[in-house]
């Protein structure tokens, strides 16, 4: 079809187009390996001269169909699935950074990513400078160095729920000749498409809303195809100079707009192997088929719950960008006019101890280390996901010690509010 398909149709039909007599539903290619008739056929695959499948660590038809669906939803040219969102973040950076390189990152990001970038990648010789996403452009620009390779941020930060000014970040990145990488996990492409605002690469923890049912951990990297790597060959030698592990092939010359994802697959996935199982990709695809139905319900419910909490005397503060008066209300309306996500953060009068008592009193809402699920769940980041951070680091990451993260599901909003009400009474 020449007509541009809507997100709803892409959720259901993109990625897998069966031919005559093929399964209507995406099959699970649960095989490590694939057969060829001649040694020459296999050799051409290993030299990246032909496209095809030979070993699931590199590519698998089930995984590729789901990656293609996510690329279509984001409006990108190519995508690669990974075994987790953390793997997607790592590969996205490591694909263009090596020892001695540097990147700049919003300080308002998920605690696990903060640790990956600030601690683990430092051990590999890759330095990061964290900046406040709300800082003026000049202040963020001042963090750049001659060997800075990218700028990174989250569309809606987890769990501080700060909304990224994508256009501002894209302007800064492109002024310095580097790509902007955006983690778009919370809004998903149903509510925000960062490529339309200047982002170059998008990453997802597909574990969250895309899967939507807490069944399969996964991640994804999507390339817009917009960034011109060849304009900065000295800055991105991995893409613009010959790769000796593939007989001197140069990714940008051999693959054009597909260079970034091809390198991530053929080089990083080959060597590091953080692949999702085809079974997990299959489950992710089932989740994606209803993503366009679930996201509006998450947002409607979260709006009702946020309004209820903001009017309650025992609640000290509520952070949800759908509330007028929220510091990110206008940015959210600009980038996510149809709704943001189902995650709310709030604090109670009485602080950290009172927050823990409240959570322990909930009956319908469960305490789990998860977010963005069909079922409503709750977490106290300072005690759980971010417990490795000091109070100072917590505040730098936008996480108050009393912060409760409430991930509102797709149940009936009145039932959820009744559970919160009985817990607040206790």
Secondary structure per residue as TSV (DSSP state, phi and psi in degrees):
chain	resnum	aa	ss	phi	psi
A	1	X	-	360.0	136.6
A	2	X	-	-84.0	-25.8
A	3	X	S	-63.4	138.0
A	4	X	-	-72.5	122.8
A	5	X	-	-81.2	149.0
A	6	X	-	-77.9	159.9
A	7	X	H	-55.2	-37.1
A	8	X	H	-60.3	-43.6
A	9	X	H	-70.4	-39.4
A	10	X	H	-63.0	-39.5
A	11	X	H	-55.1	-39.4
A	12	X	H	-87.9	-40.9
A	13	X	H	-114.0	-15.9
A	14	X	T	-69.5	155.3
A	15	X	T	93.4	-42.2
A	16	X	-	-126.0	109.7
A	17	X	-	-115.7	94.3
A	18	X	-	-65.6	143.7
A	19	X	-	-92.8	-178.2
A	20	X	T	-51.9	124.8
A	21	X	T	79.5	1.1
A	22	X	S	-89.4	160.2
A	23	X	-	-60.5	136.6
A	24	X	S	-67.4	-35.6
A	25	X	S	-93.1	139.0
A	26	X	-	-52.2	121.9
A	27	X	-	-79.3	158.0
A	28	X	-	-92.5	109.3
A	29	X	-	-84.1	77.5
A	30	X	-	-84.3	69.5
A	31	X	-	-141.6	138.7
A	32	X	S	-76.2	-24.3
A	33	X	B	-142.9	165.4
A	34	X	-	-136.8	140.2
A	35	X	-	-87.7	144.0
A	36	X	-	-131.6	161.0
A	37	X	S	-87.7	-30.6
A	38	X	S	-131.5	157.1
A	39	X	H	-62.2	-35.3
A	40	X	H	-63.2	-41.0
A	41	X	H	-58.8	-45.7
A	42	X	H	-66.2	-40.7
A	43	X	H	-60.7	-40.4
A	44	X	H	-65.6	-34.6
A	45	X	H	-66.2	-42.8
A	46	X	H	-67.1	-26.3
A	47	X	T	-91.0	5.0
A	48	X	T	61.5	25.6
A	49	X	S	-88.3	-23.6
A	50	X	S	-124.2	151.3
A	51	X	-	-91.5	142.6
A	52	X	-	163.4	-176.0
A	53	X	-	-114.6	135.3
A	54	X	S	-138.6	-24.0
A	55	X	B	-154.5	130.8
A	56	X	T	-66.9	-20.3
A	57	X	T	-60.1	-31.4
A	58	X	T	-89.9	-53.9
A	59	X	-	-151.3	152.9
A	60	X	-	-147.5	138.9
A	61	X	H	-58.7	-37.9
A	62	X	H	-64.9	-49.0
A	63	X	H	-60.8	-42.5
A	64	X	H	-67.2	-35.7
A	65	X	H	-64.0	-40.4
A	66	X	H	-71.0	-40.0
A	67	X	H	-60.1	-40.9
A	68	X	H	-64.3	-36.2
A	69	X	H	-64.4	-44.3
A	70	X	H	-67.0	-38.5
A	71	X	H	-61.0	-41.7
A	72	X	H	-64.4	-41.5
A	73	X	H	-64.1	-38.5
A	74	X	H	-82.2	-14.8
A	75	X	T	79.1	30.4
A	76	X	-	-98.9	173.5
A	77	X	S	-91.6	-25.6
A	78	X	E	-162.5	158.2
A	79	X	E	-147.9	160.9
A	80	X	E	-137.1	130.5
A	81	X	E	-82.2	148.6
A	82	X	E	-128.7	170.7
A	83	X	S	-75.8	-13.8
A	84	X	S	-160.8	166.4
A	85	X	H	-64.7	-36.0
A	86	X	H	-63.2	-39.9
A	87	X	H	-63.9	-39.2
A	88	X	H	-62.1	-44.9
A	89	X	H	-60.9	-44.9
A	90	X	H	-63.3	-48.9
A	91	X	H	-63.4	-40.0
A	92	X	H	-58.9	-39.5
A	93	X	H	-78.4	-49.5
A	94	X	H	-65.9	-20.1
A	95	X	T	-66.1	-23.9
A	96	X	T	-127.5	2.2
A	97	X	-	-120.0	147.1
A	98	X	-	-139.1	177.1
A	99	X	T	-51.8	132.5
A	100	X	T	97.1	-11.1
A	101	X	-	-89.0	172.3
A	102	X	E	-144.6	148.4
A	103	X	E	-141.8	163.2
A	104	X	E	-111.9	139.3
A	105	X	E	-141.4	140.9
A	106	X	E	-58.0	137.8
A	107	X	S	-76.6	-16.5
A	108	X	-	-89.5	78.3
A	109	X	S	-137.1	168.0
A	110	X	-	-56.1	139.8
A	111	X	H	-57.6	-38.0
A	112	X	H	-64.5	-37.9
A	113	X	H	-70.1	-39.4
A	114	X	H	-57.4	-43.2
A	115	X	H	-69.9	-43.2
A	116	X	I	-56.9	-48.0
A	117	X	I	-74.4	-43.7
A	118	X	I	-83.9	-24.3
A	119	X	I	-114.8	-59.8
A	120	X	I	-69.4	-45.9
A	121	X	H	-69.5	-25.4
A	122	X	H	-61.3	-35.9
A	123	X	H	-66.3	-21.8
A	124	X	T	-89.9	1.6
A	125	X	T	87.4	13.9
A	126	X	-	-106.6	119.1
A	127	X	E	-95.6	148.8
A	128	X	E	-128.6	145.5
A	129	X	E	-116.4	122.0
A	130	X	E	-88.7	135.8
A	131	X	E	-128.8	150.7
A	132	X	-	-68.6	127.8
A	133	X	T	-63.9	-21.5
A	134	X	T	-91.1	-0.4
A	135	X	S	-65.5	154.7
A	136	X	-	-61.0	156.9
A	137	X	H	-56.7	-39.9
A	138	X	H	-63.0	-37.8
A	139	X	H	-68.6	-41.4
A	140	X	H	-67.2	-41.8
A	141	X	H	-59.7	-34.3
A	142	X	T	-65.2	-18.1
A	143	X	T	-79.3	-13.4
A	144	X	-	-74.6	146.3
A	145	X	-	-124.2	171.6
A	146	X	T	-59.9	-29.2
A	147	X	T	-106.2	24.8
A	148	X	E	-75.9	132.7
A	149	X	E	-111.6	-13.4
A	150	X	E	-169.6	165.9
A	151	X	E	-122.3	138.4
A	152	X	E	-130.1	142.9
A	153	X	E	-159.4	166.6
A	154	X	E	-107.7	134.1
A	155	X	S	-52.4	-54.6
A	156	X	B	-124.7	120.4
A	157	X	-	-74.9	145.2
A	158	X	T	-108.8	118.8
A	159	X	T	-106.7	9.4
A	160	X	T	-77.4	-13.9
A	161	X	-	60.2	35.9
A	162	X	-	-83.6	137.1
A	163	X	B	-92.7	126.7
A	164	X	-	-77.1	134.6
A	165	X	-	-81.8	89.8
A	166	X	H	-61.7	-43.2
A	167	X	H	-61.5	-41.0
A	168	X	H	-63.0	-47.8
A	169	X	H	-63.6	-38.6
A	170	X	H	-64.8	-40.8
A	171	X	H	-59.4	-46.8
A	172	X	H	-63.4	-48.3
A	173	X	H	-58.5	-48.6
A	174	X	H	-71.1	-29.6
A	175	X	H	-60.8	-33.4
A	176	X	T	-95.6	5.3
A	177	X	T	70.9	33.7
A	178	X	-	-131.4	159.1
A	179	X	E	-79.1	154.9
A	180	X	E	-99.6	123.0
A	181	X	E	-106.4	127.0
A	182	X	E	-122.6	129.4
A	183	X	E	-85.1	112.0
A	184	X	-	-107.2	29.3
A	185	X	T	-60.3	-48.9
A	186	X	T	-70.2	-48.4
A	187	X	T	-76.9	-27.6
A	188	X	H	61.4	165.2
A	189	X	H	-66.6	-8.9
A	190	X	H	-66.9	-38.5
A	191	X	H	-105.0	-19.2
A	192	X	-	-153.9	135.7
A	193	X	-	-122.3	93.8
A	194	X	G	-58.4	-27.2
A	195	X	G	-61.6	-30.9
A	196	X	G	-71.1	-13.2
A	197	X	G	-112.5	10.8
A	198	X	T	108.9	-5.3
A	199	X	-	-67.1	153.4
A	200	X	S	-105.7	-36.6
A	201	X	E	-135.4	139.9
A	202	X	E	-121.1	139.3
A	203	X	E	-120.6	154.5
A	204	X	E	-138.0	144.9
A	205	X	E	-91.5	101.9
A	206	X	T	-70.7	-11.3
A	207	X	T	-55.3	-28.5
A	208	X	T	-84.5	-123.5
A	209	X	T	-62.3	-31.9
A	210	X	T	-61.4	-49.0
A	211	X	T	-70.3	-53.1
A	212	X	-	79.5	-7.6
A	213	X	S	-130.2	13.1
A	214	X	S	56.9	40.0
A	215	X	-	-105.7	-28.6
A	216	X	-	-146.4	125.8
A	217	X	-	-75.8	139.6
A	218	X	-	-171.7	169.7
A	219	X	E	-147.3	170.4
A	220	X	E	-153.6	143.9
A	221	X	E	-118.0	131.3
A	222	X	E	-122.6	134.1
A	223	X	E	-107.2	132.0
A	224	X	-	-72.1	-25.7
A	225	X	S	81.1	3.1
A	226	X	-	-85.2	-31.1
A	227	X	-	-75.9	131.2
A	228	X	-	-93.0	89.1
A	229	X	G	-60.4	-35.1
A	230	X	G	-70.6	-13.7
A	231	X	G	-73.3	-16.0
A	232	X	G	-132.7	59.4
A	233	X	T	-62.2	-31.3
A	234	X	T	-71.8	-28.8
A	235	X	T	-80.5	-30.4
A	236	X	-	-126.0	63.5
A	237	X	H	-63.3	-29.9
A	238	X	H	-60.6	-29.6
A	239	X	H	-96.9	-28.7
A	240	X	H	-106.7	-2.7
A	241	X	S	-124.8	160.6
A	242	X	-	-59.2	138.6
A	243	X	B	-96.6	108.8
A	244	X	G	-65.3	-22.4
A	245	X	G	-75.3	-5.7
A	246	X	G	-128.9	47.2
A	247	X	T	55.2	36.4
A	248	X	T	79.8	17.6
A	249	X	B	-68.2	138.2
A	250	X	-	-106.6	120.6
A	251	X	H	-60.3	-45.3
A	252	X	H	-65.1	-35.5
A	253	X	H	-76.0	-38.1
A	254	X	H	-80.0	-31.2
A	255	X	H	-125.1	-1.8
A	256	X	G	55.5	-124.4
A	257	X	G	-66.9	-14.6
A	258	X	G	-92.9	6.9
A	259	X	H	-59.4	-46.8
A	260	X	H	-62.9	-49.7
A	261	X	H	-70.8	-36.0
A	262	X	H	-62.2	-43.4
A	263	X	H	-64.0	-43.9
A	264	X	I	-59.8	-37.1
A	265	X	I	-77.8	-54.0
A	266	X	I	-73.0	-24.6
A	267	X	I	-108.8	-57.8
A	268	X	I	-72.3	-46.4
A	269	X	I	-67.7	-35.1
A	270	X	H	-57.9	-43.2
A	271	X	H	-92.1	-30.4
A	272	X	H	-108.7	-27.9
A	273	X	-	69.0	30.8
A	274	X	-	-85.2	63.6
A	275	X	-	-88.9	149.8
A	276	X	-	-81.9	152.1
A	277	X	-	-71.5	149.6
A	278	X	H	-56.4	-33.5
A	279	X	H	-60.5	-43.7
A	280	X	H	-67.4	-37.5
A	281	X	H	-63.7	-39.5
A	282	X	H	-60.0	-45.5
A	283	X	H	-64.5	-39.5
A	284	X	H	-60.4	-41.6
A	285	X	H	-62.7	-38.1
A	286	X	H	-63.0	-41.5
A	287	X	H	-61.8	-43.2
A	288	X	H	-61.1	-29.8
A	289	X	T	-64.1	-22.5
A	290	X	T	-115.2	10.3
A	291	X	H	-56.7	-41.0
A	292	X	H	-69.6	-19.0
A	293	X	H	-89.6	-37.0
A	294	X	H	-75.0	-41.1
A	295	X	H	-58.2	-45.7
A	296	X	H	-60.8	-35.7
A	297	X	H	-69.6	-41.9
A	298	X	H	-55.3	-46.9
A	299	X	H	-68.0	-41.9
A	300	X	H	-60.4	-47.3
A	301	X	H	-63.7	-44.7
A	302	X	H	-62.3	-38.6
A	303	X	H	-62.0	-45.4
A	304	X	H	-63.2	-45.1
A	305	X	H	-66.3	-41.6
A	306	X	H	-63.0	-40.5
A	307	X	H	-66.0	-39.6
A	308	X	H	-62.8	-49.4
A	309	X	H	-61.5	-40.0
A	310	X	H	-68.4	-16.7
A	311	X	T	-100.7	6.2
A	312	X	-	-95.6	134.8
A	313	X	T	-66.9	-26.6
A	314	X	T	-83.4	-6.2
A	315	X	E	-96.6	123.5
A	316	X	E	-78.9	-37.9
A	317	X	E	-160.2	154.4
A	318	X	E	-133.6	134.8
A	319	X	E	-119.7	107.0
A	320	X	-	-151.4	124.0
A	321	X	T	-70.3	-5.7
A	322	X	T	-83.8	-4.9
A	323	X	S	-90.6	124.2
A	324	X	T	-56.9	138.4
A	325	X	T	99.1	-19.4
A	326	X	-	-66.1	139.2
A	327	X	T	-59.3	-20.2
A	328	X	T	-107.5	12.2
A	329	X	H	-57.5	-48.4
A	330	X	H	-69.0	-40.6
A	331	X	H	-62.8	-39.6
A	332	X	H	-64.1	-40.2
A	333	X	H	-65.4	-33.5
A	334	X	H	-70.5	-51.6
A	335	X	H	-89.6	-23.6
A	336	X	-	-137.2	64.5
A	337	X	T	-63.1	-22.9
A	338	X	T	-95.7	5.7
A	339	X	-	127.8	156.2
A	340	X	-	-101.8	-76.3
A	341	X	-	-162.1	-175.1
A	342	X	S	-100.3	12.4
A	343	X	E	-99.4	131.3
A	344	X	E	-123.0	146.2
A	345	X	E	-122.6	146.7
A	346	X	E	-156.7	165.8
A	347	X	E	-132.3	154.2
A	348	X	E	-104.8	155.2
A	349	X	T	-60.1	128.5
A	350	X	T	108.8	-10.4
A	351	X	H	77.0	-152.4
A	352	X	H	-56.0	-48.3
A	353	X	H	-64.2	-39.9
A	354	X	H	-65.7	-37.0
A	355	X	H	-60.1	-43.7
A	356	X	H	-66.6	-41.8
A	357	X	H	-61.3	-42.7
A	358	X	H	-59.9	-47.9
A	359	X	H	-62.5	-38.9
A	360	X	H	-68.7	-16.8
A	361	X	H	-93.1	-8.6
A	362	X	-	-70.2	146.3
A	363	X	S	-113.2	-47.2
A	364	X	S	-83.8	-36.1
A	365	X	S	-88.8	128.9
A	366	X	E	-101.4	145.2
A	367	X	E	-83.9	111.0
A	368	X	-	-142.0	156.2
A	369	X	S	-85.5	62.9
A	370	X	-	-154.3	167.9
A	371	X	-	-155.6	156.4
A	372	X	S	66.5	48.7
A	373	X	-	-116.8	158.8
A	374	X	S	-59.4	-29.9
A	375	X	S	-93.2	140.0
A	376	X	-	-70.6	134.4
A	377	X	E	-141.7	162.7
A	378	X	E	-138.9	152.1
A	379	X	E	-152.7	149.9
A	380	X	-	-111.9	94.9
A	381	X	T	-53.2	-39.9
A	382	X	T	-61.4	-29.3
A	383	X	T	-92.8	-19.8
A	384	X	T	-119.3	-93.5
A	385	X	T	-62.1	-32.0
A	386	X	T	-108.9	19.3
A	387	X	T	-67.5	-14.7
A	388	X	T	-78.2	-11.5
A	389	X	S	-91.2	145.6
A	390	X	-	-73.4	166.9
A	391	X	H	-57.5	-37.1
A	392	X	H	-65.3	-44.4
A	393	X	H	-67.1	-35.7
A	394	X	H	-57.5	-48.2
A	395	X	H	-66.6	-36.1
A	396	X	H	-64.8	-34.7
A	397	X	T	-84.2	4.2
A	398	X	T	78.2	23.5
A	399	X	-	-114.7	108.7
A	400	X	-	-73.4	149.3
A	401	X	T	-59.1	-25.4
A	402	X	T	-95.3	4.3
A	403	X	-	-66.9	127.8
A	404	X	E	-106.6	126.6
A	405	X	E	-98.8	117.2
A	406	X	E	-110.8	115.9
A	407	X	E	-98.3	106.4
A	408	X	-	-82.9	126.8
A	409	X	-	-87.5	-155.8
A	410	X	S	-110.3	21.0
A	411	X	S	-73.1	-168.4
A	412	X	-	-78.1	128.0
A	413	X	H	-61.8	-36.1
A	414	X	H	-65.1	-37.0
A	415	X	H	-64.7	-39.4
A	416	X	H	-66.6	-42.8
A	417	X	H	-64.6	-38.3
A	418	X	H	-62.6	-38.4
A	419	X	H	-67.9	-41.7
A	420	X	H	-64.0	-40.5
A	421	X	H	-62.2	-45.4
A	422	X	H	-67.1	-33.8
A	423	X	H	-71.2	-37.0
A	424	X	H	-66.2	-33.9
A	425	X	H	-64.6	-32.1
A	426	X	-	-80.2	360.0
